[in-house]
Amino acid sequence: MTAKWEKTATNEGVLTFSVDQKEIQKGLTVAFNRVKKNLNVPGFRKGKVSRTVFDRMYGEESLYEDALNAVLPANYDAAVAEAGINPVSQPEIDVKSMNKGEDWVITAKVTVKPEVKLGEYKNLTVAKQDREASEADVDARLADLQKQHAELVVKEEEAVEGDTVVIDYEGFVGEEAFEGGKGENYSLELGSGSFIPGFEDQLIGKKAGENVDVVVTFPEEYQAEDLAGKEATFKVTVHEVKAKELPELDDEFAKDIDDSVETLAALREKFLAEIKDSKEEAAKDAVEEAAIRAAVENAEIVELPHVMVHDEVHRAMDEFLNNMQRQGIAPEMYYQLTGSTEADLHKQFEGEADNRVKTNLVIEAIAKAEGFEATAEEIEAEIKELAESYNMPEAQVRRVLSEDMLKHDITMKKAVEIITSTAVEAE
């Protein structure tokens, strides 16, 4: 085979290759064996006609299309390998010649992976990360826990932000009450943002027993179109005002929070260690992310193929919707619940698709530049790790992921490791 690659654009070109007589005959045999099963030819039992008779009656040219379909995939792959290109799209096949007794000439218009010019990717300097765990961090966590365990206590004073009011309410547009605008004995935390903007603010300073006319304007993008942008008056009766009463920070509180400790001091010590570990992990992740981002920024890619970005958007969408499906939420239900469409979700994932594609290309280029390969032992270890992570048999992992896919993932991990392990934080 002689394969010829001609670029027609930055990442596009035409691959011209031939299918030789040996391959053609192989394809013709496959095509004939498929066709003859359904042939009724006088003098022959069904499916038993000879190739010679068939060619004389119908001509071998009648088999050419099926024959080409049979041998094209393998011959296209061989041509791609010979030309040394990396297609990222399905080829647009065009048959240039299929003359009897001659090699067939085929062209394939394809989009290929773009060239990556690597910059610095080792020993990169990134911003210094905060790893310090302080007593103030512990105070903040304890304060959050106090709020979570607070009790609501009725008070006589005016309501302030953070209080909960128990109310009856009914909404009107003009003189007419609207559907869904009525509630009784509803507990509303002031400042929670649960109601229409401006509603909660107008209840601050009110006491139990007061009647209040709350005037608000529905947002223009409000879900009920008949109310969107309209002014409404809610007639509100305040039944109770309740304040949060925080528990005391003492040993009893500590034991209620964590039965493995006996004192508040012990709980503080445990929290300090946990916060330190969390900050260490967060700092490590931030350094790795910054190093990879710097390596990608240092590389040069003239143009990203649109098909790669498009495929990445749909890969991310499929992953997201599959996760929703595992939680029992079908795509149609998700769109209904969120008031969005497939086009909205597509747009949501478009933003980072370019960067994800470029990042993958750069990491692949680094793996190639470093000559990384995957050993048989590493492939076996990867299979075991994936089987454990996804709680599935190793045999199933082998069926789902080809050896080439596993090799690719391993070399990508090695490339990421060389970027992140050599990165240093600025002083």
C-alpha positions in Angstrom: 0.0 0.0 0.0 1.1 3.5 -0.7 -0.6 6.2 1.4 -0.4 9.9 0.6 -1.4 12.6 3.0 -2.0 16.2 1.8 -2.9 18.9 4.2 -5.7 21.2 3.1 -6.1 23.3 6.3 -4.4 23.6 9.7 -5.9 20.3 11.0 -7.5 18.9 7.9 -6.4 17.0 4.9 -7.0 14.3 2.3 -5.5 10.8 2.7 -5.2 8.9 -0.6 -4.6 5.2 -0.6 -5.1 2.1 -2.7 -6.6 -1.3 -2.1 -4.6 -4.0 -3.9 -5.8 -7.0 -5.8 -5.2 -9.4 -2.9 -7.4 -7.3 -0.6 -10.0 -6.8 -3.4 -10.3 -10.6 -4.0 -10.7 -11.1 -0.2 -13.5 -8.5 -0.2 -15.2 -10.0 -3.2 -15.2 -13.5 -1.6 -16.8 -12.0 1.6 -19.4 -10.1 -0.5 -20.2 -13.2 -2.7 -20.7 -15.5 0.3 -23.2 -13.0 1.7 -25.1 -12.5 -1.5 -25.3 -16.2 -2.7 -27.3 -17.3 0.4 -30.4 -15.7 -1.0 -29.8 -16.4 -4.7 -32.2 -18.6 -6.7 -30.5 -19.6 -9.9 -32.0 -22.2 -12.2 -30.0 -25.5 -12.0 -28.7 -24.7 -8.6 -30.0 -25.2 -5.1 -30.6 -22.0 -3.3 -27.4 -20.6 -2.0 -25.3 -23.1 -4.0 -24.4 -21.1 -7.1 -20.7 -21.0 -8.0 -18.7 -17.8 -8.2 -18.0 -18.4 -11.9 -21.6 -18.7 -12.8 -22.5 -15.6 -10.6 -19.8 -13.5 -12.4 -21.1 -14.6 -15.8 -24.7 -13.8 -14.9 -24.3 -10.6 -12.8 -20.7 -9.5 -13.2 -18.2 -9.2 -10.4 -18.8 -5.4 -10.4 -22.1 -6.0 -8.7 -20.1 -7.1 -5.6 -17.8 -4.1 -5.5 -19.8 -2.0 -3.1 -20.2 -4.8 -0.5 -16.6 -5.9 -1.1 -15.3 -2.4 -0.4 -17.3 -2.2 2.8 -15.7 -5.4 3.9 -12.1 -4.4 3.4 -12.2 -0.6 3.8 -11.8 -0.4 7.6 -8.6 -2.5 7.8 -7.2 -0.8 4.7 -8.1 2.7 6.0 -6.4 1.9 9.4 -3.3 0.7 7.6 -3.2 3.9 5.4 -3.5 6.0 8.6 -0.6 4.2 10.2 1.5 4.5 7.1 0.9 8.2 6.8 1.6 8.7 10.5 -1.5 10.8 11.2 -4.0 10.8 14.1 -7.6 11.3 12.9 -10.1 12.7 15.3 -13.1 12.5 13.1 -14.9 9.9 10.9 -13.5 10.0 7.4 -15.4 11.3 4.4 -14.7 8.5 2.0 -14.7 9.0 -1.8 -14.0 6.3 -4.3 -11.7 7.6 -7.1 -11.5 4.5 -9.2 -12.7 0.8 -9.0 -11.7 -0.4 -12.4 -11.7 -4.2 -12.9 -8.3 -5.7 -12.7 -6.8 -2.6 -11.2 -6.1 -1.5 -7.6 -8.9 0.6 -6.2 -8.0 4.2 -5.3 -9.7 5.7 -2.3 -9.6 9.2 -0.7 -10.5 10.0 2.9 -11.1 13.6 4.1 -10.2 13.7 7.8 -9.6 16.0 10.7 -6.4 15.2 12.6 -5.0 16.0 16.0 -3.3 19.4 16.0 0.4 19.8 16.5 1.4 20.7 20.0 4.6 22.7 20.7 5.5 22.1 24.2 6.9 24.8 26.5 8.3 24.4 30.0 6.4 21.7 31.9 8.9 20.6 34.6 10.1 22.5 37.7 7.3 25.0 37.3 6.9 27.7 40.0 3.3 28.1 41.3 1.7 30.3 44.0 2.4 29.4 47.6 -0.6 27.7 49.2 -2.0 28.3 52.7 -1.5 25.2 54.9 -1.8 26.8 58.3 -4.6 25.6 60.6 -5.4 28.1 63.3 -7.6 28.3 66.4 -9.7 30.8 64.5 -10.5 28.0 62.0 -11.6 25.8 64.9 -13.7 28.7 66.3 -15.5 29.0 63.0 -16.3 25.3 62.8 -17.6 25.3 66.3 -19.7 28.4 65.6 -21.2 26.6 62.6 -22.0 23.6 64.7 -23.6 25.8 67.3 -25.9 27.3 64.7 -26.8 23.8 63.4 -27.8 22.7 66.9 -29.5 25.9 67.9 -33.1 25.8 69.2 -35.8 28.2 68.2 -37.2 30.1 71.2 -40.3 32.4 71.1 -39.5 36.0 71.9 -41.6 39.1 72.4 -39.1 41.6 70.8 -39.1 42.8 67.2 -37.9 40.3 64.6 -34.3 40.8 63.4 -32.4 39.1 60.5 -31.8 35.5 61.4 -35.0 35.2 63.4 -37.8 32.9 62.2 -41.3 34.2 61.9 -44.5 32.1 61.8 -46.9 33.7 59.4 -50.1 33.5 57.4 -50.0 35.2 54.1 -52.0 35.7 51.0 -50.9 37.4 47.8 -52.9 39.8 45.5 -52.2 41.4 42.2 -54.5 44.4 42.3 -57.6 43.2 44.1 -57.4 39.6 42.9 -55.7 36.8 44.9 -53.5 34.6 42.7 -53.0 30.9 42.7 -50.2 29.5 44.9 -49.9 32.8 46.8 -51.4 31.6 50.1 -49.9 29.9 53.2 -50.8 29.3 56.8 -48.5 28.9 59.8 -45.5 29.1 57.5 -42.0 29.3 59.3 -39.8 31.7 57.4 -36.2 32.5 58.4 -35.6 36.2 57.7 -32.5 36.6 55.5 -32.7 33.1 54.1 -33.7 34.4 50.6 -36.5 31.8 50.5 -39.2 34.3 49.3 -39.4 36.9 46.6 -36.6 39.6 46.9 -37.8 42.3 49.3 -40.4 40.1 51.1 -38.4 39.1 54.1 -36.8 42.6 54.6 -40.3 44.0 55.2 -40.9 41.7 58.2 -37.8 42.8 60.0 -38.8 44.9 63.0 -42.3 43.4 63.3 -43.7 41.7 66.4 -46.1 38.8 67.0 -49.7 39.9 66.5 -48.9 42.5 63.8 -50.6 42.6 60.4 -48.3 43.8 57.5 -48.9 44.6 53.8 -45.8 43.4 52.1 -45.4 44.9 48.6 -43.0 43.3 46.2 -42.4 43.0 42.4 -42.0 39.6 40.9 -38.8 39.2 38.9 -39.0 39.5 35.1 -37.8 35.9 34.7 -40.2 34.5 37.3 -41.3 30.9 36.6 -45.0 31.8 36.6 -45.3 33.9 33.5 -48.6 35.5 34.5 -46.9 37.0 37.5 -43.5 37.9 36.0 -42.6 41.5 36.4 -45.9 42.4 38.2 -46.3 44.2 41.6 -48.1 42.2 44.3 -49.3 42.8 47.8 -49.1 40.1 50.4 -51.3 40.5 53.4 -49.3 39.0 56.2 -50.2 38.1 59.8 -47.2 37.5 62.2 -48.1 34.8 64.7 -44.8 34.3 66.4 -41.2 35.5 66.3 -38.5 33.0 67.2 -34.9 33.5 67.9 -32.1 31.0 67.7 -30.7 30.0 71.1 -27.2 28.7 70.7 -26.1 25.8 72.9 -23.2 26.5 75.4 -19.7 25.6 74.2 -18.8 23.2 76.9 -17.8 19.6 77.5 -21.4 18.4 77.2 -21.7 20.1 73.8 -18.5 18.4 72.7 -19.7 15.0 73.7 -23.0 15.6 71.9 -21.1 16.5 68.7 -18.5 13.6 68.9 -18.9 10.7 71.3 -15.3 9.8 70.9 -14.2 12.9 73.0 -14.9 13.8 76.6 -14.0 17.5 76.7 -14.3 20.6 74.6 -10.5 20.8 74.6 -10.2 17.3 73.1 -12.8 18.3 70.4 -10.8 21.4 69.6 -7.6 19.4 69.3 -9.3 16.9 67.0 -10.8 19.6 64.8 -7.4 21.4 64.5 -5.8 18.1 63.2 -8.7 17.5 60.7 -8.5 21.1 59.4 -4.8 20.8 59.0 -5.1 17.6 57.0 -7.9 19.2 54.9 -5.8 22.2 54.1 -2.8 20.0 53.3 -4.9 18.1 50.8 -6.4 21.2 49.4 -3.0 22.8 49.0 -1.7 19.7 47.2 -4.6 19.8 44.8 -4.2 23.5 44.2 -0.5 23.1 43.4 -1.1 20.3 41.0 -3.9 22.2 39.3 -1.8 25.3 39.0 1.2 23.3 37.6 -0.9 21.6 34.9 -2.5 24.9 34.0 0.9 26.5 33.7 2.2 23.6 31.5 -0.8 24.0 29.2 -0.4 27.8 29.0 3.3 27.3 28.1 2.3 25.1 25.2 1.2 26.3 21.8 -1.6 24.9 19.7 -2.4 26.9 16.6 -6.0 25.8 16.3 -8.3 23.3 18.1 -10.4 21.2 15.7 -14.0 22.0 16.2 -14.9 18.3 16.2 -12.7 17.6 19.2 -14.4 20.5 21.2 -17.8 19.3 20.1 -17.1 15.7 21.1 -15.8 16.9 24.5 -19.0 18.9 25.2 -21.1 15.8 24.4 -18.8 13.6 26.5 -19.2 15.9 29.5 -23.0 16.1 28.9 -23.3 12.3 28.7 -21.3 11.9 31.9 -23.4 14.5 33.7 -26.7 13.0 32.6 -25.6 9.4 33.4 -24.8 10.6 36.9 -28.3 12.1 37.1 -29.7 8.8 35.8 -27.9 6.9 38.6 -29.7 9.1 41.1 -33.0 8.2 39.5 -33.4 11.5 37.5 -33.9 10.9 33.8 -32.8 13.6 31.3 -36.4 14.6 30.6 -37.1 15.0 34.3 -33.8 17.0 34.8 -34.8 19.5 32.1 -38.3 19.8 33.5 -37.1 20.3 37.1 -34.5 22.9 36.1 -36.6 24.6 33.4 -33.7 24.1 31.0 -33.2 22.4 27.6 -30.5 20.2 26.0 -29.3 23.3 24.3 -28.9 25.1 27.6 -26.9 22.1 29.0 -24.7 22.1 25.8 -24.0 25.8 26.3 -23.1 25.2 30.0 -20.4 22.7 29.1 -19.0 24.7 26.2 -17.2 27.2 28.4 -14.5 24.8 29.6 -14.5 22.4 26.7 -11.7 24.2 24.8 -9.4 24.1 27.9 -10.1 20.4 28.6 -9.3 19.5 25.0 -6.1 21.5 25.1 -5.1 20.1 28.5 -5.5 16.5 27.2 -3.5 17.3 24.1 -0.7 18.8 26.0 -0.5 15.9 28.5 -0.5 13.4 25.6 2.4 15.4 24.0 4.3 15.4 27.3 3.9 11.6 27.6 5.2 11.2 24.0 8.1 13.6 24.6 9.1 11.7 27.7 8.8 8.3 26.0 6.4 7.0 28.6 5.1 3.5 28.1 2.9 1.2 30.2 4.3 -2.1 31.4 2.3 -5.3 31.6 2.5 -5.0 35.4 1.2 -1.5 35.4 -1.7 -2.5 33.2 -2.6 -5.3 35.6 -2.4 -2.9 38.5 -4.6 -0.4 36.7 -7.2 -3.1 36.0 -7.3 -4.1 39.7 -7.6 -0.5 40.8 -10.4 0.2 38.5 -12.2 -3.0 39.5 -12.0 -2.0 43.2 -13.0 1.6 42.5 -16.1 0.7 40.6 -16.9 -2.5 42.5 -16.9 -4.7 39.3 -15.1 -7.9 38.3 -11.7 -7.5 36.6 -12.9 -9.4 33.6 -15.6 -6.8 33.1 -13.0 -4.0 33.2 -11.0 -5.9 30.5 -14.2 -6.1 28.3 -15.0 -2.4 28.8 -11.5 -1.0 28.4 -9.1 -2.2 25.6 -5.4 -2.6 26.3 -4.7 0.5 24.2 -7.1 2.6 26.3 -5.4 1.3 29.5 -2.0 2.1 28.2 -3.1 5.6 27.2 -4.5 6.3 30.7 -1.3 5.0 32.4 1.0 7.2 30.2 -1.3 10.2 30.8 -1.0 9.6 34.6 2.8 9.5 34.3 2.8 12.8 32.3 0.7 14.4 35.0 3.0 13.1 37.7 6.1 14.6 36.1 4.4 18.0 35.9 3.1 18.0 39.4 5.9 16.2 41.3 8.5 18.7 40.0 6.4 21.8 40.6 7.6 24.1 43.4 5.8 26.8 45.4 7.0 30.3 45.3 8.7 31.5 48.5 
